[in-house]
Amino acid sequence: MGLSAVTVLGVDRPGVIAAVTGSLADCGANIQDSTMTLLGGHIAMMLLVSGELSADELIEKVCAPDLVVTASAVAASRHFGFRPNGLGYVLTVHGPDRPGIISAISAVLAEVGGNITGMSTRLTGRLYVLIADVELPEDVDVSALMRSLAAVGSGLESDITFRPVEPDLL
């Protein structure tokens, strides 16, 4: 069984997710991991799928005139079994829209070895909102990191919050 990363972009409409995932299921592809969201009226999907089809065959099966579809083979060892040993946090930013917000925030996190594992942004009028899941190494000085984030937030005229993730209860 091969593993492929599939991306899909197209104008949002009812049924597009059903059509894409149905075509994958019809050809025996199993969705291992996915994220799907709306970006400015467009559906954006990223899926990690396993199955017998090559990346090119997956594109052919999923392709539709109103969708841009890409696929590429990926190594399974890079995706399965890897769980960072660190501390989970949620970071939020609220402030005026301007270029460089994501760059400034992600640079501060990268300096301490932080990894953004998920992020969503929205622009509502002039208000920019960013929510990110962050994984930190266990030895990070979280208080110092929070001071650095607060300084960046001040420079961006934005409020930044940073709090530990509550554990999932299964």
N, C-alpha and C positions, 0 to 999 in steps of 0.2 A: 504494500500500500504506500502510495506517495502522499506527500503533504504539499499543498499549494496555498499561497496567499492570493486572494481574489479581491479586487477592488471594483466597485460599481458606483457610477455617478450619473445622475439623470434628473430631469425635472420631476418633482414629487407629484404623485397622483395616487389615489386609492388603488391598492392591489399590487404595487410595484414590488414590495417586499415578498408578498406571496408568490409572485411570478418568478422572481430570482431564486428564492429558496426552494420553490417547487421544481424548477428546472434542475437545480443541484441534486435534490432528492431523486428525481426521475432518472438521473444518470448514475446513481449510487454513491454520490459524494456525501460525506458526513461532515456537518459543520462542527468543528472542534471548539472554535472560539470566534466571537464576532463583536463588532460594534457598528451601530447604525444610528445616524442622526440626520437632522435637517440643517442645511447650510444655505441660507438665503433662498429658500424655496426649492432647493435641490436635495434629493436624497443622496447621502454618502454612506456607503457600506464598505466595511473591510471585514473579510471573513478568512479564517484559516480552515481549510477543508482537507479531509483525507479521502482517498479513494484510488481507483485504478486508472483514472484518466490523467493525461498529461496536462500541463498548464494550457497549452494551445487548444487541446480538446475541450477543456473547461470553458475557455473564452467562446468557442464555437457554440457550446450548449447554452450558455447564459446570454449570449449576445442578442440584443434587440435594437431596432433602428433608433430608439430614443435613449439608449444607455451607452455610456462609455465604460467598457469592461477591460480590465487587465488581469493577468494572472502570472505568477511565477512560482517555480518550485522552490521550496525552502527545506532546510535540514531539520528534521524532527528533534534532534538533540538540543537545538537552540530554544525550543518552545515548551517541551514537555519535561516535567520533573524539575524545572528551574523555579525556585522560590527564594527570593532574596531573604537573607536573615537580617532583618532590620526592623525599624520602628515605622509604623504607618501613621501618616498625618493627612489632614485635609486642609488645604490652603484656599482662602477666598480673597478676591480683590474686588473692590467696588470703587469706581472713580470715573473721571472724565476720559473719554476715548482719546488716544494719541498713539502715534507710532512708538514701538519699543517696549511696550508693557511686558509682553511675554519674554522678550529677550532679557530684560533687566531682572525679572523674577527668576527665570530659569538659570541665569548666570550665578546668582547668589546660592541657589540650591546646588548647582554643580560644583561650586567651590568647596563644599563640605562633603561631596560624594553623594548628594541626594539625587534620586531618580524620580522623574515624573512618570507615573504609570498610567495615568488617565487625566484628560483635561477637557473642559468644555468652556467656551466663551460665548457671550451674547452681547449684542449692542442694542440697547433699548433707548431710543432717542439719543441723548448724549451720554447716558450712563453705560459704562463698560463693566461687565461682570465676568470674572474668571473663577472657575472652581477646578482645583487640581487635587488628585490623589498623589501623595508623595511618599516614597520609601527612603528612609534615612539609615545610614549605618548606625549600629548600636552605640558607638563611641562619640557621636556628635554632641557638642555642647548646644543643646536646644535653646537655652536662654540666649546665648550669643547669636545664634542663627535668627531668633526672633527679633533681636535688636537690629541686626543687619536688614532683615525684611522690613522692619518699621522705618528704617532710614530710607530704603528704596521707595517705600510707599509714600513717605513724606515728599520725596522728590517728584513723584508722579501725581501728587495731590490725591492719593487714593488711600482707602482704608484696607488694611491687610489683616486677616485673621489666620491663625495657624493653630490647629488643635489636633490632639491624638485621635486616631480612628477608634471608634467603639468596636469591640470584637463582634464578629458575626456569630449569631447563634443559629445552629442548624438543628 
